[in-house]
């Protein structure tokens, strides 16, 4: 039982490490999907 718990803990830690090191689109490397999009605004005077 201890071996199974240890194996699960190691797998969880490796999964978390992989998840945090994956390059996301919202950092400043080449923009990605988080680029600002111009939104037209109606102005009534």
ZADRENZA-750817 format. One record per residue (C-alpha): residue in one letter; x, y, z. Coordinates in nm, 2 decimals, m for minus. Layout:
! ZADRENZA-750817
a	X	Y	Z $
...
***
This chain:
! ZADRENZA-750817
x	0.00	0.00	0.00 $
x	0.29	0.23	0.08 $
x	0.44	0.17	m0.26 $
x	0.12	0.26	m0.44 $
x	0.08	0.58	m0.24 $
x	0.44	0.67	m0.31 $
x	0.40	0.60	m0.68 $
x	0.08	0.81	m0.69 $
x	0.25	1.10	m0.52 $
x	0.54	1.09	m0.76 $
x	0.31	1.08	m1.06 $
x	0.11	1.38	m0.91 $
x	0.43	1.58	m0.86 $
x	0.56	1.50	m1.21 $
x	0.22	1.60	m1.36 $
x	0.21	1.93	m1.17 $
x	0.57	2.01	m1.27 $
x	0.48	1.94	m1.63 $
x	0.17	2.15	m1.61 $
x	0.36	2.45	m1.47 $
x	0.64	2.43	m1.72 $
x	0.42	2.41	m2.03 $
x	0.44	2.74	m2.23 $
x	0.11	2.92	m2.21 $
x	m0.04	3.15	m2.47 $
x	m0.08	3.44	m2.23 $
x	0.28	3.52	m2.17 $
x	0.47	3.77	m2.38 $
x	0.62	3.51	m2.62 $
x	0.49	3.60	m2.97 $
x	0.15	3.72	m2.85 $
x	m0.08	3.42	m2.87 $
x	m0.45	3.44	m2.82 $
x	m0.42	3.71	m2.56 $
x	m0.36	3.99	m2.82 $
x	m0.59	4.29	m2.77 $
x	m0.87	4.31	m3.02 $
x	m1.00	4.65	m3.12 $
x	m1.37	4.68	m3.04 $
x	m1.58	4.93	m3.23 $
x	m1.76	5.17	m3.00 $
x	m2.08	5.35	m3.09 $
x	m2.08	5.71	m2.99 $
x	m2.41	5.90	m2.99 $
x	m2.38	6.27	m2.92 $
***
